[in-house]
Amino acid sequence: MTRLKRWLLSLTSTMKIDPSEYSYRVSENRAASFGYALAGWLYMLRRQKNTRIQSIASILVIAIALWLQISALELALIVLTITIVWMAEFLNAAVEAVIDLSSPEFHPMAKVGKDVASAAVLLGVIASIIIGLLILGPPLVAKLST
């Protein structure tokens, strides 16, 4: 088999896997999929204290952005930034759950996995603060100084 054929076979092999053969549960329809996603979000709000803090921060930042009447593009950037932080937090919780399930005993690599996933959230939060200050800072200073 040529190198190109091996590469193409490798490239297309994943798409041939049927997840229903390996998954505990596969969603029956789109409504069920939406329900699972909503259940995950509600879990995060109930069990992850950082998500509750992010909820308050998100609402506060959107309220300030609307009060400052920033442009639609700036508001879109704020919403995108908030969404990225939420997604990082959700993925962090998923990684932690999988690690806890697969490694109930302490293992140094489990710690690495959890710490790195947590660092992704921290990176998103730092970037969101910088973006928020860049977009909201000048109009906020202008509005408060009048």
N, CA, C and O of each residue as an XYZ file, in Angstrom:
584
protein
N       0.850     -1.177      0.000
C       0.000      0.000      0.000
C       0.896      1.241      0.000
O       1.884      1.310      0.730
N       0.541      2.182     -0.805
C       1.372      3.380     -0.909
C       1.155      4.270      0.307
O       0.180      4.138      1.046
N       2.081      5.157      0.477
C       2.018      6.096      1.599
C       0.754      6.956      1.519
O       0.115      7.223      2.537
N       0.401      7.386      0.314
C      -0.790      8.212      0.120
C      -2.051      7.437      0.485
O      -2.936      7.980      1.147
N      -2.146      6.174      0.062
C      -3.324      5.360      0.377
C      -3.444      5.128      1.883
O      -4.547      5.175      2.428
N      -2.332      4.881      2.552
C      -2.345      4.692      4.010
C      -2.821      5.975      4.695
O      -3.603      5.933      5.644
N      -2.341      7.098      4.203
C      -2.727      8.378      4.789
C      -4.227      8.630      4.572
O      -4.918      9.066      5.493
N      -4.730      8.359      3.371
C      -6.155      8.555      3.088
C      -7.013      7.601      3.915
O      -8.067      7.997      4.411
N      -6.581      6.364      4.069
C      -7.297      5.408      4.895
C      -7.340      5.883      6.346
O      -8.380      5.814      7.000
N      -6.220      6.358      6.833
C      -6.153      6.890      8.192
C      -7.060      8.102      8.347
O      -7.729      8.261      9.368
N      -7.079      8.940      7.344
C      -7.871     10.171      7.377
C      -9.366      9.877      7.426
O     -10.109     10.592      8.097
N      -9.815      8.848      6.735
C     -11.247      8.568      6.649
C     -11.716      7.492      7.617
O     -12.913      7.209      7.677
N     -10.817      6.891      8.368
C     -11.210      5.776      9.237
C     -12.135      6.203     10.372
O     -13.042      5.451     10.728
N     -11.937      7.358     10.936
C     -12.763      7.798     12.064
C     -14.213      8.003     11.649
O     -15.125      7.676     12.409
N     -14.437      8.537     10.463
C     -15.810      8.823     10.045
C     -16.618      7.554      9.781
O     -17.842      7.617      9.658
N     -15.957      6.421      9.695
C     -16.648      5.149      9.454
C     -17.123      4.491     10.753
O     -17.861      3.506     10.706
N     -16.716      5.014     11.899
C     -17.099      4.443     13.188
C     -18.521      4.871     13.529
O     -18.844      6.057     13.467
N     -19.367      3.920     13.886
C     -20.742      4.194     14.291
C     -20.781      4.329     15.812
O     -20.575      3.338     16.513
N     -21.040      5.526     16.343
C     -20.999      5.715     17.799
C     -22.036      4.886     18.544
O     -21.837      4.568     19.716
N     -23.138      4.530     17.888
C     -24.163      3.753     18.589
C     -23.667      2.364     18.968
O     -24.247      1.722     19.844
N     -22.620      1.896     18.335
C     -22.053      0.592     18.673
C     -21.227      0.645     19.966
O     -20.962     -0.393     20.571
N     -20.823      1.840     20.388
C     -19.914      1.965     21.525
C     -20.453      2.814     22.663
O     -19.912      2.769     23.768
N     -21.498      3.580     22.424
C     -21.989      4.525     23.414
C     -23.008      3.897     24.343
O     -23.762      3.003     23.960
N     -23.014      4.383     25.564
C     -24.016      3.969     26.552
C     -25.399      4.343     26.060
O     -26.334      3.544     26.115
N     -25.512      5.560     25.583
C     -26.790      6.056     25.102
C     -26.543      7.002     23.939
O     -25.679      7.876     24.012
N     -27.294      6.826     22.880
C     -27.228      7.728     21.734
C     -28.568      8.427     21.631
O     -29.618      7.793     21.741
N     -28.533      9.711     21.425
C     -29.744     10.504     21.374
C     -30.686     10.000     20.283
O     -30.272      9.730     19.156
N     -31.962      9.880     20.648
C     -32.965      9.397     19.700
C     -33.350     10.465     18.677
O     -33.648     10.149     17.525
N     -33.341     11.723     19.098
C     -33.756     12.800     18.198
C     -33.168     14.127     18.672
O     -32.493     14.181     19.700
N     -33.423     15.181     17.930
C     -32.856     16.495     18.260
C     -33.405     17.037     19.576
O     -32.678     17.684     20.329
N     -34.672     16.781     19.856
C     -35.255     17.270     21.113
C     -34.560     16.606     22.304
O     -34.280     17.261     23.308
N     -34.283     15.307     22.190
C     -33.574     14.612     23.268
C     -32.158     15.169     23.409
O     -31.674     15.354     24.526
N     -31.504     15.432     22.303
C     -30.156     16.013     22.345
C     -30.166     17.362     23.036
O     -29.291     17.659     23.849
N     -31.157     18.177     22.712
C     -31.291     19.474     23.374
C     -31.505     19.285     24.870
O     -30.944     20.021     25.682
N     -32.315     18.300     25.231
C     -32.569     18.013     26.646
C     -31.298     17.617     27.384
O     -31.079     18.046     28.517
N     -30.452     16.796     26.746
C     -29.196     16.403     27.376
C     -28.288     17.615     27.573
O     -27.634     17.753     28.607
N     -28.258     18.485     26.573
C     -27.430     19.692     26.689
C     -27.942     20.590     27.810
O     -27.155     21.120     28.594
N     -29.244     20.759     27.884
C     -29.835     21.577     28.947
C     -29.574     20.953     30.319
O     -29.302     21.664     31.286
N     -29.656     19.629     30.402
C     -29.359     18.943     31.659
C     -27.913     19.195     32.085
O     -27.632     19.374     33.270
N     -27.004     19.207     31.120
C     -25.603     19.499     31.423
C     -25.427     20.913     31.940
O     -24.664     21.149     32.877
N     -26.131     21.854     31.330
C     -26.038     23.255     31.766
C     -26.599     23.405     33.187
O     -26.010     24.081     34.031
N     -27.741     22.763     33.432
C     -28.334     22.834     34.772
C     -27.427     22.173     35.809
O     -27.312     22.654     36.937
N     -26.788     21.080     35.428
C     -25.813     20.442     36.325
C     -24.715     21.441     36.684
O     -24.348     21.580     37.851
N     -24.200     22.127     35.679
C     -23.122     23.094     35.909
C     -23.576     24.184     36.870
O     -22.833     24.551     37.781
N     -24.772     24.699     36.682
C     -25.275     25.757     37.559
C     -25.486     25.248     38.984
O     -25.296     25.994     39.944
N     -25.873     23.999     39.123
C     -26.135     23.440     40.454
C     -24.874     22.992     41.174
O     -24.752     23.189     42.383
N     -23.937     22.394     40.452
C     -22.822     21.717     41.101
C     -21.469     22.412     40.974
O     -20.532     22.058     41.690
N     -21.348     23.379     40.091
C     -20.069     24.042     39.881
C     -20.191     25.505     40.313
O     -20.822     26.316     39.635
N     -19.572     25.827     41.458
C     -19.740     27.181     42.000
C     -19.189     28.255     41.070
O     -19.721     29.365     41.040
N     -18.142     27.955     40.313
C     -17.590     28.958     39.394
C     -18.598     29.345     38.316
O     -18.586     30.475     37.828
N     -19.465     28.413     37.947
C     -20.469     28.710     36.929
C     -21.483     29.718     37.459
O     -21.959     30.574     36.713
N     -21.808     29.621     38.722
C     -22.730     30.609     39.293
C     -22.089     31.995     39.303
O     -22.757     32.994     39.035
N     -20.798     32.054     39.610
C     -20.072     33.326     39.557
C     -20.048     33.851     38.122
O     -20.251     35.042     37.888
N     -19.801     32.957     37.167
C     -19.779     33.362     35.757
C     -21.147     33.851     35.299
O     -21.231     34.756     34.469
N     -22.207     33.273     35.822
C     -23.555     33.731     35.467
C     -23.757     35.186     35.871
O     -24.231     36.003     35.082
N     -23.392     35.495     37.101
C     -23.534     36.865     37.597
C     -22.650     37.814     36.795
O     -23.087     38.891     36.388
N     -21.408     37.405     36.574
C     -20.484     38.251     35.805
C     -20.995     38.464     34.381
O     -20.912     39.575     33.858
N     -21.515     37.425     33.757
C     -22.024     37.529     32.384
C     -23.185     38.504     32.305
O     -23.225     39.367     31.427
N     -24.126     38.364     33.222
C     -25.291     39.254     33.240
C     -24.852     40.697     33.495
O     -25.345     41.625     32.854
N     -23.937     40.874     34.422
C     -23.443     42.217     34.746
C     -22.740     42.857     33.546
O     -22.977     44.025     33.238
N     -21.888     42.103     32.878
C     -21.153     42.648     31.729
C     -22.107     42.998     30.582
O     -21.962     44.048     29.956
N     -23.071     42.133     30.307
C     -24.053     42.428     29.248
C     -24.878     43.655     29.621
O     -25.149     44.496     28.764
N     -25.276     43.772     30.874
C     -26.050     44.943     31.314
C     -25.240     46.228     31.153
O     -25.766     47.241     30.692
N     -23.969     46.188     31.531
C     -23.107     47.370     31.376
C     -22.937     47.704     29.896
O     -22.987     48.872     29.508
N     -22.737     46.679     29.073
C     -22.574     46.914     27.627
C     -23.818     47.561     27.036
O     -23.712     48.475     26.218
N     -24.997     47.093     27.443
C     -26.239     47.690     26.936
C     -26.420     49.112     27.464
O     -26.863     49.997     26.732
N     -26.080     49.330     28.729
C     -26.178     50.670     29.326
C     -25.257     51.652     28.606
O     -25.615     52.812     28.398
N     -24.066     51.178     28.226
C     -23.105     52.029     27.520
C     -23.448     52.204     26.046
O     -22.846     53.026     25.356
N     -24.409     51.436     25.569
C     -24.849     51.488     24.162
C     -23.675     51.302     23.199
O     -23.495     52.074     22.258
N     -22.880     50.255     23.459
C     -21.752     49.967     22.563
C     -22.301     49.484     21.221
O     -23.478     49.137     21.115
N     -21.462     49.464     20.218
C     -21.903     49.064     18.881
C     -22.280     47.588     18.849
O     -21.921     46.816     19.738
N     -23.006     47.219     17.812
C     -23.419     45.819     17.650
C     -22.199     44.906     17.527
O     -22.193     43.803     18.074
N     -21.180     45.355     16.820
C     -19.971     44.544     16.666
C     -19.263     44.366     18.004
O     -18.798     43.270     18.317
N     -19.179     45.418     18.785
C     -18.553     45.318     20.106
C     -19.361     44.392     21.019
O     -18.792     43.597     21.768
N     -20.684     44.501     20.951
C     -21.533     43.627     21.753
C     -21.351     42.170     21.322
O     -21.312     41.267     22.157
N     -21.241     41.956     20.019
C     -21.011     40.597     19.519
C     -19.694     40.038     20.046
O     -19.614     38.861     20.399
N     -18.664     40.876     20.099
C     -17.381     40.425     20.643
C     -17.489     40.092     22.129
O     -16.887     39.124     22.594
N     -18.238     40.872     22.857
C     -18.452     40.605     24.283
C     -19.186     39.270     24.458
O     -18.789     38.443     25.279
N     -20.255     39.067     23.686
C     -21.026     37.822     23.773
C     -20.151     36.629     23.390
O     -20.196     35.594     24.055
N     -19.366     36.761     22.340
C     -18.467     35.687     21.917
C     -17.445     35.371     23.004
O     -17.165     34.205     23.281
N     -16.902     36.388     23.602
C     -15.919     36.208     24.671
C     -16.535     35.496     25.867
O     -15.936     34.571     26.416
N     -17.714     35.915     26.270
C     -18.417     35.264     27.380
C     -18.687     33.801     27.041
O     -18.507     32.919     27.881
N     -19.115     33.554     25.823
C     -19.414     32.183     25.390
C     -18.175     31.299     25.439
O     -18.258     30.142     25.850
N     -17.043     31.823     25.030
C     -15.803     31.038     25.054
C     -15.427     30.663     26.488
O     -14.982     29.543     26.740
N     -15.602     31.590     27.419
C     -15.299     31.279     28.824
C     -16.259     30.201     29.337
O     -15.830     29.264     30.012
N     -17.542     30.323     29.026
C     -18.514     29.303     29.433
C     -18.135     27.944     28.850
O     -18.159     26.933     29.552
N     -17.787     27.925     27.572
C     -17.428     26.656     26.932
C     -16.192     26.047     27.579
O     -16.134     24.835     27.788
N     -15.219     26.866     27.891
C     -14.018     26.358     28.556
C     -14.376     25.759     29.913
O     -13.860     24.705     30.284
N     -15.251     26.422     30.647
C     -15.677     25.909     31.959
C     -16.420     24.586     31.817
O     -16.208     23.664     32.605
N     -17.284     24.492     30.822
C     -18.026     23.247     30.594
C     -17.075     22.117     30.215
O     -17.189     21.007     30.736
N     -16.141     22.393     29.315
C     -15.171     21.362     28.916
C     -14.278     20.965     30.081
O     -13.929     19.793     30.224
N     -13.908     21.921     30.907
C     -13.118     21.623     32.099
C     -13.872     20.647     33.005
O     -13.290     19.675     33.486
N     -15.142     20.895     33.234
C     -15.936     20.003     34.088
C     -16.054     18.614     33.464
O     -16.006     17.606     34.168
N     -16.207     18.565     32.147
C     -16.293     17.269     31.466
C     -14.989     16.496     31.584
O     -14.995     15.294     31.853
N     -13.874     17.182     31.382
C     -12.558     16.536     31.515
C     -12.377     16.019     32.938
O     -11.925     14.891     33.137
N     -12.726     16.833     33.917
C     -12.584     16.412     35.311
C     -13.449     15.194     35.618
O     -13.011     14.286     36.325
N     -14.679     15.166     35.090
C     -15.573     14.029     35.329
C     -14.999     12.752     34.714
O     -15.029     11.692     35.339
N     -14.486     12.852     33.511
C     -13.908     11.681     32.847
C     -12.671     11.202     33.598
O     -12.467      9.999     33.764
N     -11.849     12.139     34.050
C     -10.654     11.756     34.809
C     -11.045     11.093     36.119
O     -10.455     10.078     36.490
N     -12.029     11.644     36.831
C     -12.476     11.042     38.086
C     -13.015      9.631     37.860
O     -12.794      8.732     38.671
N     -13.720      9.452     36.753
C     -14.279      8.145     36.439
C     -13.192      7.139     36.076
O     -13.243      5.981     36.491
N     -12.222      7.583     35.308
C     -11.197      6.658     34.816
C     -10.047      6.468     35.793
O      -9.322      5.476     35.712
N      -9.874      7.403     36.712
C      -8.752      7.320     37.647
C      -9.206      7.712     39.049
O      -8.879      8.798     39.526
N      -9.965      6.824     39.719
C     -10.470      7.175     41.053
C      -9.369      7.340     42.097
O      -9.554      8.044     43.090
N      -8.248      6.705     41.881
C      -7.099      6.866     42.774
C      -6.271      8.054     42.278
O      -6.343      8.418     41.104
N      -5.490      8.654     43.170
C      -4.620      9.742     42.746
C      -3.593      9.219     41.746
O      -2.979      8.172     41.948
N      -3.429      9.963     40.683
C      -2.386      9.651     39.707
C      -1.834     10.991     39.217
O      -2.605     11.909     38.938
N      -0.510     11.110     39.110
C       0.078     12.386     38.675
C      -0.440     12.859     37.314
O      -0.610     14.060     37.103
N      -0.693     11.929     36.392
C      -1.191     12.338     35.077
C      -2.649     12.805     35.134
O      -3.069     13.646     34.339
N      -3.417     12.254     36.082
C      -4.780     12.743     36.291
C      -4.730     14.192     36.771
O      -5.525     15.027     36.338
N      -3.792     14.480     37.667
C      -3.602     15.850     38.144
C      -3.227     16.771     36.990
O      -3.739     17.886     36.890
N      -2.342     16.310     36.126
C      -1.951     17.119     34.962
C      -3.176     17.422     34.099
O      -3.392     18.565     33.696
N      -3.973     16.391     33.820
C      -5.168     16.597     33.000
C      -6.110     17.620     33.595
O      -6.605     18.501     32.892
N      -6.359     17.506     34.892
C      -7.256     18.446     35.555
C      -6.666     19.860     35.591
O      -7.367     20.840     35.337
N      -5.392     19.953     35.904
C      -4.755     21.266     35.983
C      -4.714     21.961     34.624
O      -4.936     23.169     34.534
N      -4.436     21.209     33.582
C      -4.374     21.801     32.240
C      -5.766     22.246     31.791
O      -5.913     23.320     31.208
N      -6.787     21.430     32.058
C      -8.151     21.827     31.705
C      -8.553     23.094     32.466
O      -9.209     23.981     31.920
N      -8.148     23.159     33.729
C      -8.433     24.351     34.523
C      -7.674     25.572     33.996
O      -8.188     26.690     34.017
N      -6.471     25.345     33.534
C      -5.682     26.445     32.964
C      -6.348     27.011     31.716
O      -6.236     28.206     31.443
N      -7.037     26.169     30.959
C      -7.758     26.655     29.774
C      -8.842     27.649     30.183
O      -9.055     28.658     29.510
N      -9.523     27.359     31.285
C     -10.536     28.292     31.789
C      -9.878     29.597     32.225
O     -10.356     30.683     31.897
N      -8.790     29.485     32.958
C      -8.075     30.678     33.419
C      -7.635     31.540     32.241
O      -7.767     32.763     32.279
N      -7.120     30.910     31.212
C      -6.701     31.647     30.013
C      -7.884     32.394     29.394
O      -7.763     33.557     29.012
N      -9.023     31.715     29.302
C     -10.219     32.363     28.755
C     -10.686     33.526     29.607
O     -11.095     34.560     29.079
N     -10.628     33.367     30.920
C     -11.049     34.439     31.833
C     -10.123     35.647     31.698
O     -10.590     36.784     31.629
N      -8.815     35.404     31.662
C      -7.860     36.512     31.515
C      -8.097     37.246     30.206
O      -8.128     38.477     30.174
N      -8.266     36.492     29.123
C      -8.528     37.118     27.813
C      -9.840     37.898     27.844
O      -9.927     38.984     27.271
N     -10.862     37.354     28.509
C     -12.151     38.053     28.550
C     -12.061     39.351     29.343
O     -12.711     40.335     28.992
N     -11.274     39.364     30.395
C     -11.091     40.592     31.173
C     -10.399     41.650     30.316
O     -10.799     42.815     30.315
N      -9.370     41.243     29.595
C      -8.650     42.189     28.726
C      -9.583     42.725     27.644
O      -9.625     43.931     27.402
N     -10.331     41.834     26.994
C     -11.263     42.259     25.938
C     -12.339     43.171     26.522
O     -12.696     44.183     25.919
N     -12.857     42.806     27.701
C     -13.860     43.644     28.343
C     -13.348     45.035     28.659
O     -14.047     46.026     28.449
N     -12.120     45.107     29.167
C     -11.538     46.419     29.472
C     -11.305     47.237     28.202
O     -11.536     48.446     28.186
N     -10.851     46.579     27.149
C     -10.608     47.290     25.882
C     -11.899     47.834     25.276
O     -11.923     48.944     24.746
N     -12.968     47.048     25.358
C     -14.225     47.463     24.729
C     -15.049     48.354     25.649
O     -15.572     49.380     25.214
N     -15.168     47.974     26.910
C     -16.053     48.706     27.825
C     -15.355     49.823     28.583
O     -16.000     50.773     29.028
N     -14.036     49.712     28.731
C     -13.300     50.697     29.522
C     -13.475     52.129     29.047
O     -13.935     52.965     29.824
N     -13.126     52.450     27.799
C     -13.221     53.852     27.352
C     -14.628     54.442     27.464
O     -14.764     55.543     27.997
N     -15.697     53.761     26.984
C     -17.016     54.380     27.132
C     -17.475     54.470     28.580
O     -18.232     55.374     28.931
N     -17.025     53.542     29.428
C     -17.387     53.598     30.835
C     -16.728     54.794     31.522
O     -17.368     55.512     32.289
N     -15.456     54.994     31.239
C     -14.742     56.159     31.798
C     -15.407     57.440     31.306
O     -15.622     58.366     32.089
N     -15.731     57.500     30.035
C     -16.356     58.702     29.475
C     -17.728     58.967     30.127
O     -18.058     60.110     30.441
N     -18.506     57.921     30.322
C     -19.837     58.087     30.892
C     -19.771     58.475     32.368
O     -20.575     59.279     32.838
N     -18.816     57.905     33.093
C     -18.701     58.207     34.522
C     -18.059     59.574     34.777
O     -18.252     60.146     35.849
N     -17.312     60.100     33.829
C     -16.631     61.377     34.035
C     -17.476     62.564     33.599
O     -17.032     63.708     33.710
N     -18.682     62.315     33.107
C     -19.562     63.452     32.726
C     -20.492     63.834     33.832
O     -21.289     64.759     33.678
